[in-house]
């Protein structure tokens, strides 16, 4: 069985690479125009509340793991981090009375069948069940948006019920393309909140969207307030949300 000490260390976190890339900070990613300070402030507000979040992108090399790794620095410092180990994961922590789900985040390098170190098959539903039981989830996946991500889990062969997919409360969409000068551009093009409807469906509510590549991102303050309030267990007004995000974005700019 994988013990607690090993689980605290990354396992195949960067995928099939010869050497681990240098970790980037959120400030560096802002400087590289992967995201702006306001978008980063929304992501900070989400992970500070221990929201379960997945970063998705279509092509490999878009920077999913780089962004997710940068977000880890914004987690509350007292959270326990457990790195899941793909097909080798025993989920030992579910039976450990000393592990507090409310103070623990499970880190999933990727939801896919591409490598044994990635999470797939029945283990996906075990992880989602842990998320619904109070554990935080942070993951990456190959998908071009919310609809494709939901189809990845709910479609064949996994067939995960939508109520379990909703263990993820937020989804970040990365875009990557080659500019005319040959430079590879990467940017966060959308942030969505995910929630169940009363009829058992799954709704994706855009918090942030870019109307086009390179265009300034547009924030829906009311949608952000609704999701942050849901995570807090209280109502948040648009004014309170604007004030919090301005404080966080100001700190990031400094």
Phi, psi and omega in degrees: 000139177289124182274177184297319183298314180295324183292339179281353182250144179301148180227109182056033189298321184264005179078200185279082179237153179289324178216148183291132178294159175290133177293141179252147177269163176300322179299319178294320179293327174295317179297330179273004178066024173291326174206163177261173185296325181293316176298317178298325180293325177294315179296321177298314179300323180291308183289333176295333177267008179064035175294143173279125193222142176234136176258124183238154174200154179286297185280152170291150180081009180287340179109022181300308182293325178299314179293315181298320179297320178296325180291336181300329180292344181265357178293151172306134188295339184269005179284139173278133177253129176237119179273118178287154192241040174058225183290350180268358186289131180262348183058038180304328186293338180294337180253008182263111183294344181276350179269122179265111180304324181290348180238025185226139175238133179263128184253121184244113184298321176195142173266096180190165179263010188291324183223151177299335180281352177268158184269129181202172177068209182302335181296333179297315180292327175296318179294316179295323176297321176297321177297319179289339179273001175120348176288145170280149178234132172230126189211171170232162177199157174273111177193150181269355180179185184297316182298317180291325178294314179299319179296326178301319183271319186276338181276189179290138007262354187287314179061041181286128176300147182301327179299332178275325176301327181292000170300331172277123184261345181214149182224130180248126182255123176258142175241148177215138180202165178264121180286170182298331179277006180090351181289140173275117179261140176228139176203149172287116183260347179195151170229125182240148167263141179246134179206154178277147172269169178295339180266008178088007175274176181238127182250136174251115182253116180294124171269319180221136175215145171261128179293338179201163177301132179081350180283154177298139178290147180249127183261130171265098187297321182294319178294321177295318179297321181295315181290316180296322177294322177297319179292328180279341185076026179207164178284139172237133178278164176299323179295316178297319180294316179300318180294316180296314182294324178295322178294317180292317180293325176297318178296321179293320179295322179292000000 
